[in-house]
Structure formats: structure tokens, C-alpha cells
Amino acid sequence: MTDEGLGAHPLTTSGSPGRRSVLRGAGAVAASAALLPSLSARASAAVAEVAATGVFGFGVASGDPTATEVLIWTRVTPEPAALPGSGLGRPTTVTWEVAADEGFTTVLRRGRVRTEARDDHTVKVVVTDLTPYTRYHYRFTALGETSPVGRTQTSPDEAGVTHALRLAFVSCSNFTGGYFTAYRGLAERDDLDLVLHLGDYVYEYGNDADRYGPVGLVGVRDHDPGTETVTLQDYRLRHALYKTDPDLQAAHARHPWVTIFDDHEITNDAFDTGAENHDEQDDPDTDYTGPGGPAGVRAEGEFLARRAEAFRAYLEWMPVRDPATYQPAPHAGTQFFRRFRFGDLAELSVVDTRQNRSQQVPAVVAGAPNPALTSPERHLVEPEQLAWLTDGLTAGRTRWHLIGNQTVFARVLAVPGAVAGAVFNTDQWDGYQADQAAVLRAMAASGGTDPVVLTGDIHSSWANDLPSDPTAYGVDRSTSVGVEFVCPSVTSDGFKEVLGGSAATAAVVTRAFQAANPWVAHLEGIGHGFAVLDVTPERVQTDFWYIRSDGDKGLAVDPRLDPDATVGHESSWVSLKGSRRVDGPVAALGPRSDEPRAASGRPRAQRSPRG
């Protein structure tokens, strides 16, 4: 989303990034960066210090679990010069192990894999022939060192058996926006099957005019490189910086993750051939104050080349499989959308709404809603992916169909005072109403399968009905064909920050949005944290959890600046099977109905395919 953001349609911004100055050469210089002239002034102390702690300083992770497989990940530093993005370091053979217990007294799988500089020394292994709904432990060894131990589990996907399903969903985790307390809260939980990250895992902004986040963290949590990410080296280094964070490392080590990018993993408001935050040509009218160049913003090169570098770094540094290798489907470009099965209870379709979308257009033209918003020629997802999604919704294989989605799906009309009928944000599904209508029709035709959309991006907490006809909703709630839950940001500015830090003003604005959009049952624009979704045959429930500082709920003090902040339950909302509507608030979730198995079995070797 546009981080100038929440305010651009129709709020006004406060303290959010303006057009960036690409300031090459900014940032602190780590001691070991002296080994790398090409990285001078670009490898921060944080990345260099973590790399210096040992071979496995960037932690471990797992992801994309199925009934019998899971991917495990790490990054090795074979020598001090082999910093992320450097292109340096010798090829390294890494041994991986999966065990039934944390002490590795019963090793069930073992293999070896080779990594080198062309992979940025990242390691990805798909472990196969596992048991459904079972917890395992994993680790790596190389060059005489052993990694931290990670815990993972396979999917609760067994024919004829309905297991519990509980997952957390998160988005919008800006390193310069605050401490990752929300991730620590996830790492401390023992009741999750997986963590679903819905995008903006990293941000592209630098530390100068384009810096995004509280002033109180300048010099405390800075981006590396110190300039906007444009090259492969930049994106690799930025991912590495995020994985220096101990709370993020702990959350990855504790749970398997399913991830999908949004725009900031590339650059703000990306679309199929460009982005708001991308200049292919020099802009002499914009001040450029950095060293080594003339006045004006310097060109950032061809957008598709930049995006390809961002995708490459994402695939290297994230615990994500290549869907084209195990779930191939017709697509345009690189396939990232994929589907996960949880027995007869639920499916999860993870969509990619950035790569092939048409360029965003204004909400209003000549004083009226823009007719281009309804054009069938404009797409949020390519037609092949849209068919894959709608076919999945109407297949009727499970009680619930979850959709992991980046931008808000529900119709969101602008607050009173705007043009009548104008939508709030055309970067959302509202900007692509033909695709939105096609999905709503598929939801209406989904029979015994209730649709549930899980969304990030907008830095606030929502619980929405999804009316097929918003104009009739006030009279008849039965027009709702599904529900949507939107998680708060991990750190990125919400309504409160955009509106100048006033909780009272944020509350007034969110109430105005609910008045204009009666299908929005819950909207809170102050808290930061995560959401937890629990799925049973009878209902789905979402609990919102916010970070808090010294017992404060974030109403007066910004808990993002407190490294000792904690997390606490805020509110819970439910949708009963067959209702396709949101109700609440309700009591917080209790214990799970069942627990994953402890692993057992006979040791065996496995070849080590990369993910």
C-alpha cells in the first residue's frame, strides 16, 4: 500500500516518507566491511556483527508444510568476508538433520547440501516422507559448527480425520518502525500450526529523506543498506538485516511459516510494469543531496530487472518453496500462488496480487467515481490465477476455504465528505472491481464451503462481512457471501500515527469508516501486533493481539519504541459455519481441541533437493 498511506484517500499524512532521495554511500560501516570495498559504507554493524558470531548467525527457519513435507532453511557464513550480498565466500557443504526430539537422540532424516555465493550462501532443503500433523526438530552443521535448533511440523492433513487448526497471520514489519515485539509474542506461543505472513516482510526505504518510522529510533534501528534497495546486493543485505533481529529469528525457529510478498519487498505500490516508488529516468527537479552525483533523483534502472532481483533475494532468504516445482498451474511470470490442505476442515489459497496487476488509477475522475475501476480489462491477478482461485472456491472440498491475501478485499467507501460512491483506496481490490466481482460470485457459488479472507497491508484490525451487493446490505445481511479478517501491522504506521499520533482522532476516523461501510463489524486503527485464527467445523474465530508497554494499550505511549514491550489480547470476532457473517466481540480462544503428534520412526537418509 502507499505508506503515504492511509492518508492518501482521503486522510492526510504525518511523518510518513516522501519521495525518496537515493543516497548512495549512507549508513554505518562495519569493521569487517573493510574487507569488502564494494560494500564500504553499506554493510552495517548489525549485519557484520551477526555474521561474525558464527557460521549460522542468521538463524534457521521452516516453511510451506504439507502432510508429508516441509522446507527447512538457513544461511551460512563460511568466512568473515562472505557477508550477505557480497558475492564472496567459498562453496560450503552443509549437513542437515531432522529428529524426533530437541536433543537429537533420535535422528530421523539426514542429508547434505552444497551452497555457494551465487545462492548468497542460503540453504533450502525440502524434507520428505514425514508423518502428517507431527512435530519435528531440525538443525544444520558446517565447518565445525552447529546451528540453533528449529522446531517445525507437518500439516494436519489426514483423510477421514478432522484435526484442530490454529494459525497466526501478520504483515507490515518495518525494521525502522519499531521493535519486533509481535514476533516475540509468536515465538512464545505453543499453540500454532503455522505463521502466515501476508507481505511487507521487509521495506525498501533508506535512512535519509525517505526514512519511515518513529524519530525516536533513528540511530537505534536503521536500515541497511542506508539507501533504498534497488540491486540484488541491496535486497540480499536488507533481508539479512531483518534476520539479525532476535525476535524474528525466534519466531522462525519456533513455527513453520507460509509467506507471500506484497509491494515493499520490491518497492511501494508496485504493479506489472512499474511502481510509484521507482524512477527509470533521472528526475532533475527533485533535490538530491547525497554524495557522488548531480542534483536530482538518479534513475533506478529498468523496473522488471529490479523486480527480478527482489524476487531472487526473496526466494533465497525466505523459507518458501517454488510452487512451479510442486504445484504447477497456468500463470504469468513467476508462480508464487499456491494452496495448502488441512484435511476435510480447510484449504488455504495464498494469492499473489502484485506481480501481474494493472497500474493503479485514481478513485475519482471529473468529480465522479472513476469508470475505469470496473473495467474487465484491468486485473489485480492474472486471469490464470483468478481461474485457479475461483475454481478452488467452488470445488467444495472442505468446510472452509481460507484466502491468504495482501490488500483489503471488502468494498471500502470513502468517509463522508468524499465524492458519493467513491472508494477509499484503489490499490485494494476496490481498484479492480471486475476481479473482485468474479471472486464474490465464486464465493456465492461455493456451496457448503464458507470463504474466509485473511488480509494484511492496511496497518489496522478489521472484521468484515463480504456483501455481494453492498447497496442492499443495510436491509439484508444475507447478501454477505463470506468474511474477511485483517491483521494489524507488526510495526508500520497505522491510523494513529498517520493522523499525528492522536488516538482520539484515529477513533473518530475509524468510526466514520464503519458508518460509511456498515459491513465492517470491527475496525481498530491504533494497535500493532498480530492476529490468531482458529478453525473448527462449527466456526472460525480471530483473536487480535497487540503490543503493550508497561501495561499501556498503546493509547498514550508508543509501545513500538519499547524493547521490553509485551503482547496482550485485545478482542475476538467469530463467524459461525453457514452464516457467512461476522459476530462479536466474543471471549478469547481457549486451548486447542487436539495437539500435533510427537515424531517417531526409523532413521533414514534422504537426497537433498533445494526448495
C-alpha positions as CSV (number, residue, x, y, z in Angstrom):
1,M,0.0,0.0,0.0
2,T,1.0,3.6,-0.2
3,D,2.6,4.4,3.1
4,E,1.9,8.0,2.5
5,G,-0.7,5.7,3.0
6,L,-3.8,5.6,4.9
7,G,-3.9,9.4,4.4
8,A,-3.9,9.5,0.7
9,H,-7.5,8.5,0.3
10,P,-8.7,11.0,1.9
11,L,-6.8,11.4,5.1
12,T,-3.6,13.5,5.2
13,T,-0.3,12.1,6.2
14,S,2.0,13.0,9.1
15,G,5.6,11.8,9.4
16,S,5.4,9.3,6.5
17,P,8.1,9.0,3.8
18,G,8.1,11.4,0.9
19,R,9.6,10.8,-2.5
20,R,12.9,9.2,-1.7
21,S,16.4,10.5,-2.3
22,V,18.6,7.7,-3.4
23,L,21.6,8.4,-1.2
24,R,24.4,6.0,-2.2
25,G,27.0,5.8,0.5
26,A,24.8,6.4,3.5
27,G,24.9,4.1,6.6
28,A,27.4,2.9,9.1
29,V,30.5,1.0,8.1
30,A,31.1,-2.3,9.9
31,A,34.6,-3.3,10.9
32,S,34.6,-6.3,8.6
33,A,33.3,-4.2,5.7
34,A,36.9,-3.1,5.2
35,L,37.4,-6.5,3.6
36,L,34.8,-5.5,1.0
37,P,35.5,-2.2,-0.8
38,S,32.3,-2.8,-2.9
39,L,30.3,-2.8,0.4
40,S,32.1,0.1,2.1
41,A,29.5,2.3,3.8
42,R,26.8,-0.4,3.1
43,A,27.4,-3.3,5.4
44,S,26.1,-2.2,8.8
45,A,27.5,-3.2,12.1
46,A,24.3,-5.2,12.8
47,V,24.8,-7.5,9.8
48,A,28.5,-7.8,10.2
49,E,28.3,-8.5,13.9
50,V,25.8,-11.2,13.4
51,A,27.8,-12.7,10.6
52,A,30.8,-12.7,12.9
53,T,29.0,-14.7,15.6
54,G,29.5,-17.9,13.6
55,V,28.5,-19.9,10.6
56,F,24.8,-19.8,11.4
57,G,24.3,-16.3,12.7
58,F,21.2,-15.6,10.7
59,G,19.2,-18.4,12.3
60,V,17.0,-21.1,10.9
61,A,13.5,-21.3,9.5
62,S,11.0,-23.7,8.1
63,G,8.0,-23.2,5.8
64,D,5.4,-24.4,3.3
65,P,4.4,-27.5,5.3
66,T,2.3,-30.2,3.7
67,A,1.1,-33.5,5.2
68,T,4.4,-35.2,4.5
69,E,6.9,-32.5,3.6
70,V,8.4,-29.3,4.9
71,L,11.1,-26.9,3.8
72,I,14.0,-26.1,6.2
73,W,16.2,-23.0,5.7
74,T,19.4,-21.4,6.9
75,R,22.2,-19.1,5.8
76,V,25.9,-20.0,6.3
77,T,28.8,-17.5,6.6
78,P,31.8,-19.6,5.6
79,E,34.4,-16.9,6.2
80,P,34.3,-13.3,7.5
81,A,34.4,-11.7,4.1
82,A,31.3,-13.7,3.0
83,L,28.8,-11.1,4.1
84,P,25.3,-11.2,2.6
85,G,25.2,-9.7,-0.8
86,S,29.0,-9.7,-1.1
87,G,29.3,-12.4,-3.7
88,L,32.2,-13.7,-1.7
89,G,32.9,-16.9,0.1
90,R,33.9,-20.5,-0.8
91,P,31.3,-23.2,-1.6
92,T,30.3,-25.0,1.5
93,T,28.8,-28.4,2.2
94,V,26.1,-28.3,4.9
95,T,24.7,-31.4,6.7
96,W,21.1,-31.2,7.9
97,E,19.2,-33.4,10.3
98,V,15.6,-33.8,11.4
99,A,15.0,-35.5,14.7
100,A,12.1,-36.7,16.9
101,D,13.5,-34.7,19.9
102,E,15.2,-31.5,20.6
103,G,18.3,-33.3,21.9
104,F,18.6,-35.2,18.6
105,T,18.9,-38.6,20.3
106,T,16.6,-40.0,17.5
107,V,17.6,-38.6,14.2
108,L,15.0,-39.5,11.5
109,R,16.4,-37.8,8.4
110,R,19.8,-36.7,7.4
111,G,21.4,-35.3,4.3
112,R,24.0,-33.0,2.8
113,V,23.6,-30.0,0.5
114,R,26.0,-27.6,-1.1
115,T,25.7,-23.8,-1.1
116,E,27.8,-21.1,-2.7
117,A,28.0,-17.4,-3.3
118,R,25.5,-17.5,-6.2
119,D,22.9,-18.6,-3.7
120,D,24.1,-15.9,-1.2
121,H,25.1,-19.0,0.8
122,T,21.5,-19.7,1.7
123,V,20.4,-23.3,2.2
124,K,16.9,-24.7,1.4
125,V,16.0,-28.4,1.7
126,V,12.6,-30.0,1.2
127,V,12.4,-32.8,3.8
128,T,10.1,-35.6,2.5
129,D,8.4,-38.8,3.7
130,L,7.3,-37.3,7.0
131,T,4.1,-38.1,9.1
132,P,1.1,-35.8,8.9
133,Y,0.3,-33.5,11.9
134,T,3.6,-34.2,13.6
135,R,6.2,-32.0,15.2
136,Y,9.9,-32.4,14.4
137,H,13.2,-30.7,15.3
138,Y,15.9,-29.8,12.8
139,R,19.4,-28.3,12.6
140,F,22.4,-27.8,10.3
141,T,26.1,-28.3,10.7
142,A,29.0,-27.0,8.7
143,L,32.7,-26.0,9.2
144,G,32.7,-27.5,12.7
145,E,29.7,-25.5,13.9
146,T,26.0,-26.4,14.6
147,S,23.1,-24.2,14.0
148,P,20.4,-23.3,16.5
149,V,17.7,-26.0,16.7
150,G,14.4,-25.2,15.0
151,R,11.0,-26.8,15.6
152,T,8.6,-27.4,12.7
153,Q,5.5,-29.5,12.0
154,T,3.7,-31.1,9.1
155,S,0.1,-30.1,8.1
156,P,-3.0,-31.6,9.8
157,D,-4.0,-33.2,6.5
158,E,-5.2,-36.7,7.0
159,A,-8.1,-38.4,5.2
160,G,-11.0,-39.1,7.4
161,V,-9.6,-37.2,10.4
162,T,-10.5,-33.6,11.4
163,H,-7.8,-32.0,13.5
164,A,-7.5,-28.6,15.1
165,L,-6.2,-25.8,13.0
166,R,-4.8,-22.6,14.5
167,L,-2.5,-20.1,12.7
168,A,-1.2,-16.6,13.3
169,F,-1.3,-14.1,10.5
170,V,0.9,-11.0,10.3
171,S,2.0,-8.3,7.9
172,C,3.9,-5.0,7.5
173,S,7.0,-5.4,9.6
174,N,9.1,-2.3,9.1
175,F,12.5,-2.6,10.8
176,T,12.8,1.1,11.3
177,G,9.2,1.3,12.5
178,G,9.8,-0.4,15.9
179,Y,11.0,-3.5,17.8
180,F,9.6,-6.8,16.6
181,T,7.7,-7.5,19.8
182,A,4.9,-9.1,17.9
183,Y,7.3,-11.7,16.6
184,R,8.5,-12.4,20.2
185,G,4.8,-12.9,21.1
186,L,4.5,-15.5,18.4
187,A,7.7,-17.3,19.4
188,E,6.4,-17.6,23.0
189,R,3.2,-19.4,21.8
190,D,3.0,-23.2,21.7
191,D,-0.5,-23.5,20.1
192,L,0.2,-22.5,16.4
193,D,0.3,-24.8,13.4
194,L,1.9,-22.1,11.3
195,V,2.5,-18.4,10.8
196,L,1.1,-16.8,7.7
197,H,3.0,-13.6,6.6
198,L,0.9,-11.6,4.2
199,G,3.5,-9.3,2.9
200,D,5.8,-6.3,3.5
201,Y,8.1,-8.6,5.4
202,V,10.9,-6.1,4.5
203,Y,10.7,-2.5,3.4
204,E,12.8,-0.9,0.7
205,Y,13.2,2.6,2.2
206,G,16.6,4.1,3.3
207,N,17.6,6.1,6.3
208,D,17.5,9.7,5.0
209,A,14.7,11.7,3.4
210,D,12.8,8.5,2.7
211,R,13.1,7.1,6.2
212,Y,9.8,5.6,7.5
213,G,9.2,5.2,11.2
214,P,9.4,6.9,14.6
215,V,12.1,9.6,15.0
216,G,13.0,8.0,18.4
217,L,14.5,5.0,16.6
218,V,16.9,7.0,14.4
219,G,20.4,5.6,15.1
220,V,18.8,2.7,17.0
221,R,17.0,0.7,14.3
222,D,18.4,1.8,10.9
223,H,18.1,0.2,7.6
224,D,21.0,-1.5,5.8
225,P,21.9,-0.6,3.2
226,G,21.3,3.0,4.2
227,T,19.7,3.8,0.9
228,E,16.7,2.5,-0.9
229,T,17.1,-1.2,-2.1
230,V,17.4,-1.4,-5.9
231,T,20.1,-4.0,-6.7
232,L,20.4,-7.7,-5.9
233,Q,23.1,-6.8,-3.4
234,D,20.8,-4.3,-1.8
235,Y,17.9,-6.7,-1.4
236,R,20.1,-9.5,-0.1
237,L,21.6,-7.2,2.5
238,R,18.1,-5.9,3.5
239,H,16.8,-9.4,4.1
240,A,19.9,-10.2,6.1
241,L,19.4,-7.2,8.3
242,Y,15.9,-8.3,9.2
243,K,17.1,-11.7,10.0
244,T,19.5,-10.3,12.6
245,D,16.6,-9.5,14.7
246,P,16.4,-11.9,17.7
247,D,12.6,-11.9,17.9
248,L,12.2,-12.6,14.2
249,Q,14.8,-15.4,14.5
250,A,12.9,-16.9,17.4
251,A,9.5,-16.9,15.7
252,H,11.0,-18.5,12.6
253,A,12.7,-21.2,14.7
254,R,9.5,-21.9,16.6
255,H,6.9,-22.3,13.9
256,P,6.8,-23.1,10.1
257,W,5.8,-20.1,8.1
258,V,3.9,-19.6,4.9
259,T,4.8,-16.3,3.2
260,I,3.8,-14.2,0.3
261,F,5.2,-10.8,-0.7
262,D,3.3,-7.5,-1.2
263,D,4.8,-4.3,-2.6
264,H,7.6,-3.3,-0.2
265,E,9.6,-6.5,-0.8
266,I,10.0,-4.8,-4.3
267,T,9.0,-1.1,-3.9
268,N,5.9,0.9,-2.9
269,D,2.7,0.4,-5.0
270,A,4.3,-2.0,-7.5
271,F,2.3,-3.1,-10.5
272,D,3.0,-5.2,-13.5
273,T,5.4,-2.8,-15.3
274,G,6.4,-0.2,-12.7
275,A,5.8,1.3,-9.3
276,E,5.0,4.6,-7.6
277,N,8.4,4.3,-5.9
278,H,10.5,3.7,-8.9
279,D,12.3,6.1,-11.3
280,E,13.6,4.7,-14.6
281,Q,14.8,8.1,-15.6
282,D,16.7,10.9,-13.8
283,D,14.5,13.5,-12.2
284,P,16.4,16.8,-12.3
285,D,13.5,18.6,-10.5
286,T,13.9,16.6,-7.3
287,D,16.7,17.6,-4.8
288,Y,19.5,15.1,-4.5
289,T,21.8,15.8,-1.5
290,G,23.8,12.7,-1.4
291,P,27.5,12.4,-2.4
292,G,28.8,11.4,-5.8
293,G,26.1,12.6,-8.1
294,P,24.4,15.7,-9.6
295,A,21.2,17.3,-8.4
296,G,18.0,15.3,-8.9
297,V,16.9,11.7,-8.1
298,R,19.0,9.3,-10.0
299,A,17.5,6.7,-12.3
300,E,16.9,3.3,-10.7
301,G,17.1,1.3,-13.9
302,E,14.5,-0.9,-15.7
303,F,11.7,-1.9,-13.3
304,L,11.4,-5.5,-14.4
305,A,15.1,-6.0,-13.8
306,R,14.8,-4.5,-10.4
307,R,11.8,-6.7,-9.6
308,A,13.7,-9.8,-10.8
309,E,16.5,-9.0,-8.3
310,A,13.9,-8.5,-5.5
311,F,12.3,-11.9,-6.3
312,R,15.6,-13.7,-6.4
313,A,16.6,-12.3,-3.0
314,Y,13.2,-13.2,-1.6
315,L,13.4,-16.8,-2.8
316,E,16.9,-17.1,-1.4
317,W,16.2,-15.6,2.0
318,M,12.7,-16.8,2.8
319,P,11.5,-20.3,3.7
320,V,9.3,-20.7,0.7
321,R,9.2,-23.4,-1.9
322,D,9.0,-22.8,-5.7
323,P,5.3,-23.6,-6.4
324,A,6.1,-24.3,-10.0
325,T,8.0,-27.4,-8.9
326,Y,5.3,-29.0,-6.8
327,Q,2.0,-27.2,-7.5
328,P,2.4,-26.1,-11.2
329,A,-0.6,-24.2,-12.5
330,P,-1.1,-21.9,-15.5
331,H,0.3,-18.5,-14.6
332,A,2.0,-15.4,-15.9
333,G,5.6,-14.6,-14.9
334,T,6.9,-16.4,-11.9
335,Q,4.3,-18.6,-10.0
336,F,4.1,-17.7,-6.3
337,F,0.4,-18.5,-5.6
338,R,-0.1,-21.9,-4.0
339,R,-2.6,-23.9,-1.9
340,F,-2.4,-25.9,1.4
341,R,-4.8,-28.5,2.6
342,F,-5.8,-29.2,6.2
343,G,-7.8,-32.4,5.9
344,D,-11.5,-32.0,5.4
345,L,-11.6,-28.9,7.6
346,A,-10.0,-26.2,5.4
347,E,-7.9,-25.2,2.4
348,L,-5.6,-22.1,2.3
349,S,-5.1,-20.4,-1.1
350,V,-2.2,-17.9,-1.0
351,V,-2.6,-15.4,-3.8
352,D,0.0,-13.1,-5.4
353,T,-1.7,-9.7,-6.1
354,R,1.4,-7.7,-7.1
355,Q,3.2,-9.3,-10.0
356,N,0.6,-9.0,-12.7
357,R,-1.7,-6.3,-11.5
358,S,-2.7,-3.4,-13.8
359,Q,-1.4,0.1,-12.8
360,Q,-3.5,1.8,-10.1
361,V,-5.8,4.6,-11.3
362,P,-7.5,7.4,-9.4
363,A,-10.7,6.8,-7.4
364,V,-12.3,9.9,-8.8
365,V,-12.3,11.5,-12.2
366,A,-14.1,14.7,-13.1
367,G,-15.9,14.7,-9.8
368,A,-17.3,11.2,-10.1
369,P,-16.1,7.6,-9.4
370,N,-13.7,6.5,-12.0
371,P,-15.4,4.2,-14.5
372,A,-12.0,2.5,-15.2
373,L,-12.3,0.8,-11.8
374,T,-15.0,-1.5,-13.2
375,S,-13.2,-2.3,-16.5
376,P,-12.8,-6.0,-17.1
377,E,-9.5,-5.2,-18.9
378,R,-7.9,-4.3,-15.6
379,H,-6.7,-7.1,-13.3
380,L,-5.4,-7.5,-9.8
381,V,-4.3,-11.1,-10.5
382,E,-3.7,-12.5,-13.9
383,P,-6.7,-14.4,-15.5
384,E,-4.9,-17.8,-15.0
385,Q,-4.6,-17.1,-11.2
386,L,-8.1,-15.8,-11.0
387,A,-9.4,-19.0,-12.5
388,W,-7.2,-21.1,-10.1
389,L,-8.7,-19.2,-7.2
390,T,-12.3,-19.3,-8.2
391,D,-12.1,-23.0,-9.1
392,G,-10.7,-23.7,-5.7
393,L,-13.5,-21.8,-4.0
394,T,-16.2,-23.6,-5.9
395,A,-14.7,-27.1,-5.7
396,G,-16.3,-27.7,-2.3
397,R,-13.6,-30.0,-0.9
398,T,-13.6,-28.6,2.7
399,R,-15.8,-26.9,5.2
400,W,-13.8,-23.6,5.0
401,H,-11.7,-22.0,2.3
402,L,-9.1,-19.5,3.6
403,I,-7.5,-17.0,1.2
404,G,-4.2,-15.5,2.2
405,N,-4.4,-12.1,0.6
406,Q,-2.4,-8.8,0.6
407,T,-4.8,-5.8,0.3
408,V,-8.3,-5.4,1.7
409,F,-10.9,-7.4,-0.3
410,A,-14.1,-5.8,1.1
411,R,-15.7,-2.8,-0.5
412,V,-14.4,0.3,1.5
413,L,-16.2,3.5,0.6
414,A,-14.5,6.8,1.4
415,V,-15.6,8.6,4.6
416,P,-18.4,11.2,4.4
417,G,-17.4,14.3,2.6
418,A,-15.9,12.5,-0.3
419,V,-17.5,12.0,-3.7
420,A,-20.6,9.8,-3.3
421,G,-19.8,6.2,-4.2
422,A,-16.0,6.8,-4.3
423,V,-13.9,4.1,-2.9
424,F,-11.2,4.7,-0.3
425,N,-8.1,3.1,-1.9
426,T,-7.6,1.9,-5.5
427,D,-4.6,-0.2,-4.5
428,Q,-7.0,-2.6,-2.8
429,W,-9.4,-4.9,-4.6
430,D,-11.8,-2.0,-5.0
431,G,-9.4,-0.7,-7.7
432,Y,-10.1,-3.9,-9.7
433,Q,-13.8,-4.4,-9.4
434,A,-14.2,-6.9,-12.2
435,D,-11.8,-9.3,-10.5
436,Q,-13.4,-8.5,-7.1
437,A,-16.9,-9.3,-8.5
438,A,-15.6,-12.6,-10.0
439,V,-14.3,-13.8,-6.6
440,L,-17.6,-12.7,-4.9
441,R,-19.6,-14.8,-7.5
442,A,-17.3,-17.8,-6.8
443,M,-17.9,-17.3,-3.0
444,A,-21.7,-17.2,-3.6
445,A,-21.4,-20.4,-5.6
446,S,-19.1,-22.2,-3.0
447,G,-21.9,-24.4,-1.6
448,G,-21.0,-26.0,1.7
449,T,-17.6,-24.3,1.8
450,D,-17.5,-21.0,3.7
451,P,-14.9,-18.5,2.4
452,V,-12.7,-16.6,4.8
453,V,-10.2,-13.9,3.5
454,L,-7.1,-13.2,5.6
455,T,-5.6,-9.8,4.8
456,G,-2.7,-7.5,5.8
457,D,-1.4,-4.3,4.3
458,I,-3.6,-1.6,5.9
459,H,-1.9,-1.4,9.3
460,S,-5.1,-1.8,11.3
461,S,-7.5,-4.5,12.5
462,W,-10.8,-5.3,10.7
463,A,-13.5,-7.9,10.7
464,N,-15.8,-7.6,7.7
465,D,-18.8,-9.2,6.1
466,L,-18.4,-9.5,2.3
467,P,-21.7,-8.5,0.7
468,S,-22.3,-9.5,-2.9
469,D,-24.3,-6.3,-3.2
470,P,-23.2,-3.6,-0.8
471,T,-26.2,-1.4,-1.7
472,A,-28.6,-4.0,-0.3
473,Y,-26.5,-4.9,2.8
474,G,-28.2,-2.5,5.2
475,V,-31.5,-4.1,4.6
476,D,-30.4,-7.8,4.3
477,R,-27.2,-9.1,5.9
478,S,-27.8,-12.4,3.9
479,T,-26.1,-10.7,1.0
480,S,-22.8,-11.5,2.7
481,V,-21.1,-14.4,0.9
482,G,-18.0,-14.6,3.1
483,V,-16.0,-12.9,5.8
484,E,-12.6,-11.1,6.0
485,F,-10.2,-10.6,8.9
486,V,-7.4,-8.0,8.6
487,C,-4.4,-8.2,10.9
488,P,-2.7,-5.1,12.4
489,S,0.8,-4.2,11.3
490,V,3.8,-5.6,13.2
491,T,5.3,-2.0,13.3
492,S,4.3,0.1,10.4
493,D,2.3,3.3,11.0
494,G,-1.4,3.0,11.4
495,F,-4.3,5.4,11.6
496,K,-3.0,6.9,14.9
497,E,0.5,7.7,13.5
498,V,-0.8,8.9,10.2
499,L,-3.1,11.3,12.0
500,G,-0.4,12.9,14.0
501,G,-0.3,10.5,17.0
502,S,-3.8,11.2,18.2
503,A,-5.7,8.1,19.4
504,A,-8.8,10.2,19.8
505,T,-8.7,11.4,16.2
506,A,-8.0,7.8,15.0
507,A,-11.0,6.6,16.8
508,V,-13.2,9.3,15.2
509,V,-12.0,8.4,11.8
510,T,-12.4,4.6,12.2
511,R,-16.0,5.2,13.4
512,A,-16.6,7.3,10.3
513,F,-15.4,4.4,8.1
514,Q,-17.7,2.0,9.9
515,A,-20.6,4.4,9.4
516,A,-19.9,4.6,5.7
517,N,-19.3,0.8,5.4
518,P,-21.8,-1.0,7.7
519,W,-20.4,-4.4,6.7
520,V,-17.3,-3.5,8.7
521,A,-18.2,-5.1,12.1
522,H,-14.8,-4.1,13.7
523,L,-12.2,-1.6,12.8
524,E,-9.3,-0.5,15.1
525,G,-6.5,1.7,13.9
526,I,-4.3,2.1,16.9
527,G,-2.8,-1.2,17.9
528,H,0.2,-3.1,16.4
529,G,0.7,-6.8,16.7
530,F,-0.8,-9.9,15.1
531,A,-3.9,-12.0,14.7
532,V,-4.7,-15.6,15.5
533,L,-7.2,-17.6,13.5
534,D,-8.7,-20.8,15.0
535,V,-10.8,-23.0,12.7
536,T,-13.2,-25.7,13.8
537,P,-16.1,-27.4,11.9
538,E,-18.5,-25.1,13.7
539,R,-16.8,-21.7,13.4
540,V,-13.8,-19.6,12.6
541,Q,-12.6,-17.1,15.3
542,T,-9.9,-14.4,15.0
543,D,-8.2,-13.0,18.2
544,F,-6.4,-9.7,17.8
545,W,-3.2,-9.4,19.9
546,Y,-1.5,-6.0,20.4
547,I,1.9,-5.0,21.8
548,R,1.8,-3.1,25.1
549,S,4.3,-1.1,27.1
550,D,4.2,-1.2,30.9
551,G,0.5,-2.2,30.9
552,D,-0.4,0.6,28.4
553,K,-2.6,-0.4,25.5
554,G,-0.8,2.0,23.1
555,L,-3.2,4.8,23.6
556,A,-0.8,7.3,25.0
557,V,2.7,5.7,24.7
558,D,4.1,4.2,21.5
559,P,5.0,0.6,22.5
560,R,6.9,0.1,19.3
561,L,9.8,2.0,20.8
562,D,10.0,-0.2,23.9
563,P,12.3,-3.2,23.6
564,D,10.7,-4.7,26.7
565,A,7.1,-4.4,25.5
566,T,4.8,-7.4,25.8
567,V,1.7,-8.6,23.9
568,G,-1.8,-8.9,25.1
569,H,-5.2,-10.0,23.9
570,E,-7.4,-7.1,22.6
571,S,-10.6,-8.5,21.1
572,S,-12.1,-11.6,19.3
573,W,-14.6,-12.0,16.4
574,V,-16.3,-15.1,15.1
575,S,-18.1,-16.4,12.1
576,L,-20.4,-19.4,12.6
577,K,-20.5,-22.1,9.9
578,G,-23.1,-21.3,7.3
579,S,-23.7,-17.7,8.5
580,R,-21.0,-16.1,6.3
581,R,-21.2,-13.1,8.7
582,V,-19.0,-11.7,11.4
583,D,-20.3,-11.5,15.0
584,G,-18.7,-10.3,18.2
585,P,-16.9,-9.4,20.2
586,V,-16.6,-12.9,21.9
587,A,-14.4,-14.4,24.5
588,A,-10.8,-15.1,23.7
589,L,-9.7,-18.5,22.4
590,G,-9.0,-21.4,24.9
591,P,-6.9,-24.5,24.4
592,R,-6.7,-26.4,21.2
593,S,-9.0,-29.3,20.6
594,D,-6.1,-31.6,19.9
595,E,-2.3,-31.5,19.6
596,P,0.2,-32.5,17.0
597,R,1.9,-35.8,17.4
598,A,5.4,-36.2,18.7
599,A,7.7,-37.6,16.0
600,S,8.8,-41.2,15.9
601,G,10.1,-43.6,13.3
602,R,13.3,-45.1,11.9
603,P,16.3,-43.1,10.8
604,R,16.8,-42.8,7.1
605,A,18.9,-40.8,4.7
606,Q,17.4,-38.5,2.0
607,R,18.7,-36.8,-1.0
608,S,18.7,-33.0,-0.5
609,P,16.7,-31.2,-3.2
610,R,16.7,-27.4,-2.9
611,G,13.4,-25.7,-2.3
